[in-house]
Amino acid sequence: MRKGGMALALALASALVAWSCGGGGSSSPAPTPVPGGGSSTVTITITGQGNTKAFSPNPATVSAGQTVVFKNSDPNGQVHHIILDDGSVQTADIPAGASSAPVAMGTSGSLTYHCMNHPGMVGAFNGATAEPPPNCNQAYC
């Protein structure tokens, strides 16, 4: 018991010292890892331009499980309403200077989206490319 007991006693004493010297400060929980790494929310800025310049970044990289927030920085004061082209997700109206509620992304696939109010404003996720509708002749085309 001498060698084994001594090693056990030393290990317990070290653990006790480490535990008692915790610092007395507040403890904060460890951050929760995000699938795919990085932040759990991706912010896409609505620029107030047309075509693929309507959103930044474009295309954006989003992993499954992350959320997307659209921030309306349109200097023209326009309201925007974003919808995925497959119809699976959409925001409420986003007034100028406001941001959408976080939109949960159920996939990390290549997806495209546009503004329902201005169909010439197009964006994409994960390497996809979006094109404005043909013969687009309204604002933001």
KOLTOR-985037 format. One line per 8 residues: number of its first residue (from 1); their letters; for each residue x, y, z of N, C-alpha, C. Coordinates in nm, 2 decimals, padded with zeros to 4 digits. Atoms other than C-alpha are relative to their C-alpha. Layout:
# KOLTOR-985037
NUM> A> X/Y/Z/X/Y/Z/X/Y/Z; ...
***
This chain:
# KOLTOR-985037
1> MRKGGMAL> 00.08/-00.12/00.00/00.00/00.00/00.00/00.09/00.12/00.00; -00.09/-00.11/-00.01/00.30/00.22/00.03/00.00/00.08/-00.13; -00.01/-00.07/00.12/00.36/00.31/-00.33/-00.14/00.04/-00.06; 00.14/-00.02/00.05/-00.01/00.28/-00.44/-00.07/00.10/00.09; 00.07/-00.09/-00.09/-00.14/00.45/-00.13/00.06/00.14/00.00; -00.06/-00.13/00.00/00.11/00.73/-00.15/-00.04/00.08/-00.13; 00.04/-00.06/00.13/00.03/00.80/-00.52/-00.15/00.05/00.01; 00.14/-00.03/-00.01/-00.34/00.80/-00.44/-00.02/00.13/00.09
9> ALALASAL> 00.01/-00.12/-00.09/-00.30/01.04/-00.14/00.05/00.12/-00.07; -00.06/-00.11/00.07/-00.08/01.27/-00.35/-00.10/00.05/-00.11; 00.09/-00.04/00.10/-00.34/01.27/-00.63/-00.12/00.07/00.06; 00.12/-00.06/-00.07/-00.63/01.35/-00.38/00.04/00.13/00.05; -00.05/-00.13/-00.05/-00.42/01.63/-00.22/00.01/00.10/-00.11; -00.01/-00.10/00.12/-00.35/01.79/-00.56/-00.14/00.04/-00.04; 00.14/-00.03/00.04/-00.72/01.77/-00.65/-00.06/00.09/00.10; 00.06/-00.09/-00.10/-00.82/01.93/-00.32/00.06/00.14/-00.01
17> VAWSCGGG> -00.06/-00.13/00.01/-00.57/02.21/-00.36/-00.05/00.07/-00.12; 00.05/-00.07/00.12/-00.68/02.28/-00.72/-00.15/00.04/00.02; 00.14/-00.03/-00.02/-01.05/02.27/-00.62/-00.01/00.12/00.10; 00.02/-00.10/-00.10/-01.00/02.50/-00.32/00.06/00.14/-00.05; -00.06/-00.13/00.06/-00.80/02.76/-00.53/-00.08/00.04/-00.12; 00.08/-00.03/00.12/-01.08/02.82/-00.77/00.00/00.14/-00.04; -00.01/-00.14/00.04/-01.03/03.19/-00.76/-00.12/00.09/00.06; 00.11/-00.07/-00.06/-01.37/03.29/-00.60/-00.07/00.09/-00.10
25> GSSSPAPT> 00.07/-00.08/00.10/-01.47/03.47/-00.92/-00.13/-00.06/-00.05; 00.12/00.06/00.05/-01.79/03.42/-01.10/00.04/-00.10/-00.11; -00.03/00.10/00.11/-01.80/03.12/-01.33/-00.11/00.02/-00.11; 00.09/00.00/00.11/-01.95/03.12/-01.67/00.00/-00.13/-00.07; 00.00/00.13/00.07/-02.06/02.82/-01.86/00.08/00.00/-00.13; -00.08/00.01/00.13/-01.85/02.70/-02.15/-00.09/00.02/-00.12; 00.09/-00.02/00.12/-01.98/02.81/-02.49/-00.04/-00.13/-00.06; 00.05/00.12/00.07/-02.19/02.57/-02.68/00.05/00.00/-00.14
33> PVPGGGSS> -00.05/00.00/00.14/-02.03/02.46/-03.00/-00.11/00.00/-00.10; 00.10/-00.01/00.11/-02.21/02.53/-03.32/00.04/-00.10/-00.10; -00.03/00.10/00.11/-02.24/02.26/-03.58/00.07/00.08/-00.12; -00.07/-00.07/00.11/-01.99/02.35/-03.85/00.09/00.11/00.04; -00.09/-00.10/-00.06/-01.81/02.59/-03.62/-00.05/00.14/-00.03; 00.04/-00.14/00.02/-01.83/02.97/-03.61/-00.11/00.04/00.09; 00.11/-00.06/-00.07/-02.11/03.18/-03.48/-00.13/-00.07/-00.03; 00.13/00.07/00.02/-02.46/03.04/-03.44/-00.09/00.09/-00.09
41> TVTITITG> 00.08/-00.09/00.08/-02.60/03.34/-03.63/00.08/00.07/-00.11; -00.06/-00.07/00.12/-02.51/03.47/-03.98/-00.09/00.12/-00.03; 00.08/-00.12/00.03/-02.61/03.83/-04.05/00.03/00.03/-00.15; -00.01/-00.04/00.14/-02.68/03.93/-04.41/-00.06/00.14/-00.01; 00.04/-00.14/00.01/-02.70/04.30/-04.48/-00.07/00.02/-00.14; 00.07/-00.05/00.12/-02.96/04.43/-04.73/00.05/00.13/-00.03; -00.07/-00.12/00.04/-02.78/04.70/-04.92/-00.08/00.11/-00.07; 00.08/-00.10/00.07/-03.05/04.87/-05.11/00.04/00.01/-00.15
49> QGNTKAFS> -00.04/00.00/00.14/-02.91/04.78/-05.45/-00.07/-00.12/-00.07; 00.06/00.11/00.07/-03.03/04.53/-05.71/00.09/-00.11/-00.03; -00.07/00.12/00.05/-02.92/04.20/-05.86/00.07/-00.07/00.12; -00.07/00.08/-00.10/-02.66/04.00/-05.66/00.06/00.10/00.10; -00.05/-00.10/-00.10/-02.54/04.33/-05.49/-00.10/00.04/00.10; 00.11/-00.04/-00.10/-02.86/04.35/-05.29/00.03/-00.05/00.14; -00.03/00.07/-00.13/-02.72/04.13/-05.01/00.15/-00.01/00.02; -00.14/00.02/-00.03/-02.39/04.11/-04.84/00.02/-00.07/00.13
57> PNPATVSA> -00.07/00.07/00.11/-02.23/03.86/-04.81/-00.10/-00.07/-00.10; 00.08/00.07/00.10/-02.36/03.70/-05.13/00.09/-00.07/-00.09; 00.08/00.09/-00.08/-02.34/03.41/-05.14/00.05/00.00/00.15; -00.04/00.01/-00.14/-02.34/03.36/-04.76/00.02/-00.15/00.03; -00.02/00.14/-00.04/-02.21/03.04/-04.60/-00.07/-00.02/00.13; 00.08/00.04/-00.11/-02.45/02.88/-04.36/00.00/-00.15/00.02; 00.00/00.14/-00.03/-02.43/02.55/-04.18/-00.14/-00.04/00.05; 00.13/00.05/-00.06/-02.73/02.34/-04.08/00.00/00.03/00.15
65> GQTVVFKN> 00.01/-00.04/-00.14/-02.85/02.45/-03.74/00.03/00.14/00.03; -00.03/-00.14/-00.02/-02.73/02.81/-03.78/-00.13/00.08/-00.03; 00.10/-00.09/00.03/-02.97/03.10/-03.79/00.05/00.11/-00.09; -00.03/-00.12/00.09/-02.98/03.39/-04.04/-00.08/00.11/00.04; 00.07/-00.13/-00.03/-03.07/03.75/-03.96/00.03/00.09/-00.12; -00.01/-00.09/00.11/-03.14/03.99/-04.24/-00.01/00.14/00.06; 00.00/-00.14/-00.05/-03.04/04.35/-04.15/-00.02/00.10/-00.11; 00.04/-00.09/00.11/-03.21/04.62/-04.36/00.08/00.13/00.01
73> SDPNGQVH> -00.08/-00.13/00.00/-02.95/04.89/-04.43/-00.03/00.08/-00.13; 00.04/-00.07/00.12/-03.13/05.02/-04.74/-00.01/00.15/00.03; 00.00/-00.14/-00.03/-03.05/05.39/-04.75/-00.13/00.07/-00.06; 00.12/-00.06/00.06/-03.38/05.45/-04.95/-00.12/-00.02/00.09; 00.11/00.02/-00.10/-03.59/05.35/-04.65/-00.11/-00.10/-00.04; 00.09/00.10/00.05/-03.76/05.06/-04.83/-00.02/-00.11/00.10; 00.03/00.12/-00.08/-03.93/04.77/-04.65/00.03/-00.12/-00.09; -00.03/00.12/00.08/-03.80/04.43/-04.76/-00.06/-00.13/00.07
81> HIILDDGS> 00.06/00.12/-00.05/-03.95/04.08/-04.72/00.07/-00.12/-00.07; -00.09/00.10/00.06/-03.71/03.79/-04.78/-00.07/-00.14/00.00; 00.05/00.13/00.01/-03.82/03.44/-04.90/00.10/-00.09/-00.07; -00.08/00.10/00.07/-03.62/03.13/-04.99/-00.08/-00.04/-00.13; 00.07/00.03/00.13/-03.70/03.04/-05.36/-00.07/-00.13/00.01; 00.08/00.13/-00.01/-03.81/02.69/-05.25/-00.12/00.02/00.09; 00.11/-00.03/-00.08/-04.07/02.86/-05.03/00.00/-00.05/00.14; -00.01/00.07/-00.14/-03.95/02.68/-04.71/00.01/00.10/00.11
89> VQTADIPA> -00.02/-00.09/-00.11/-03.86/02.99/-04.51/-00.02/00.14/-00.06; 00.01/-00.14/00.04/-03.95/03.36/-04.52/00.00/00.09/00.13; 00.01/-00.10/-00.11/-03.92/03.67/-04.30/-00.13/00.07/00.00; 00.11/-00.10/00.00/-04.18/03.92/-04.19/00.06/00.12/-00.08; -00.05/-00.13/00.05/-04.15/04.27/-04.34/00.11/00.05/00.09; -00.12/-00.06/-00.08/-03.82/04.43/-04.24/00.01/00.14/-00.03; -00.01/-00.15/00.03/-03.84/04.81/-04.21/00.14/00.04/-00.01; -00.13/-00.06/00.01/-03.54/05.02/-04.29/00.06/00.02/00.14
97> GASSAPVA> -00.07/-00.01/-00.13/-03.29/05.01/-04.01/-00.03/-00.11/00.10; 00.04/00.11/-00.08/-03.44/04.70/-03.86/00.06/-00.13/-00.05; -00.05/00.14/00.04/-03.34/04.33/-03.86/-00.12/-00.10/00.01; 00.10/00.11/00.00/-03.55/04.02/-03.92/00.02/-00.08/00.13; -00.02/00.10/-00.10/-03.61/03.77/-03.65/00.09/-00.11/-00.05; -00.08/00.11/00.05/-03.36/03.49/-03.66/-00.08/-00.11/-00.08; 00.06/00.10/00.09/-03.45/03.24/-03.94/00.08/-00.13/00.02; -00.08/00.13/-00.02/-03.35/02.88/-03.86/00.02/-00.06/-00.14
105> MGTSGSLT> -00.04/00.07/00.13/-03.17/02.71/-04.15/00.00/-00.15/00.03; 00.01/00.14/-00.02/-03.26/02.35/-04.16/00.10/-00.08/-00.08; -00.09/00.07/00.08/-03.00/02.26/-04.41/00.12/00.09/-00.03; -00.12/-00.07/00.04/-02.65/02.36/-04.52/00.02/-00.01/-00.15; 00.00/00.01/00.14/-02.74/02.31/-04.89/00.01/00.13/-00.07; 00.00/-00.12/00.09/-02.71/02.55/-05.18/-00.14/00.05/-00.02; 00.13/-00.06/00.01/-03.02/02.77/-05.17/00.01/00.14/-00.05; 00.01/-00.14/00.04/-03.13/03.09/-05.33/-00.13/00.07/00.06
113> YHCMNHPG> 00.11/-00.07/-00.06/-03.36/03.36/-05.21/-00.02/00.14/-00.07; 00.02/-00.13/00.06/-03.51/03.70/-05.31/-00.09/00.08/00.09; 00.10/-00.09/-00.07/-03.71/04.00/-05.18/-00.13/-00.01/-00.07; 00.14/00.01/00.06/-04.08/03.95/-05.23/-00.04/00.13/-00.05; 00.04/-00.14/00.04/-04.12/04.33/-05.26/00.07/00.04/-00.12; -00.09/-00.04/00.11/-03.84/04.36/-05.51/00.07/-00.12/-00.06; -00.05/00.12/00.05/-03.78/04.04/-05.71/00.14/00.00/-00.06; -00.13/-00.01/00.06/-03.47/04.17/-05.87/00.11/00.00/00.10
121> MVGAFNGA> -00.10/00.01/-00.11/-03.29/04.16/-05.53/00.01/-00.15/00.03; -00.02/00.14/-00.02/-03.15/03.81/-05.52/00.13/-00.04/00.08; -00.12/00.04/-00.08/-02.91/03.62/-05.29/00.00/-00.15/00.00; -00.02/00.15/00.00/-02.78/03.27/-05.23/00.08/-00.04/00.13; -00.07/00.06/-00.11/-02.63/03.04/-04.97/00.09/-00.11/-00.05; -00.09/00.12/00.02/-02.33/02.80/-04.98/00.03/-00.02/-00.15; -00.06/00.01/00.13/-02.20/02.87/-05.33/-00.11/00.00/-00.12; 00.11/-00.01/00.11/-02.54/02.88/-05.52/00.01/00.14/-00.06
129> TAEPPPNC> 00.01/-00.13/00.07/-02.59/03.16/-05.77/-00.15/00.03/-00.03; 00.14/-00.04/00.02/-02.92/03.35/-05.80/00.00/00.11/-00.11; 00.01/-00.10/00.11/-03.03/03.55/-06.10/-00.13/00.07/00.01; 00.13/-00.07/-00.01/-03.30/03.82/-06.11/-00.09/-00.05/-00.11; 00.09/00.05/00.11/-03.61/03.74/-06.32/00.03/00.07/-00.13; -00.02/-00.06/00.13/-03.58/03.80/-06.69/-00.09/00.12/-00.02; 00.07/-00.12/00.03/-03.69/04.14/-06.82/-00.04/00.07/00.13; 00.04/-00.07/-00.12/-03.69/04.28/-06.47/00.02/00.15/-00.03
137> NQAYC> 00.00/-00.14/00.03/-03.78/04.65/-06.51/-00.05/00.09/00.11; 00.04/-00.08/-00.12/-03.86/04.77/-06.16/00.12/00.04/00.08; -00.11/-00.04/-00.09/-03.66/04.92/-05.88/00.07/-00.12/00.05; -00.08/00.10/-00.05/-03.38/04.71/-05.76/00.03/-00.12/-00.09; -00.04/00.11/00.10/-03.32/04.51/-06.08/00.13/00.03/-00.05
***
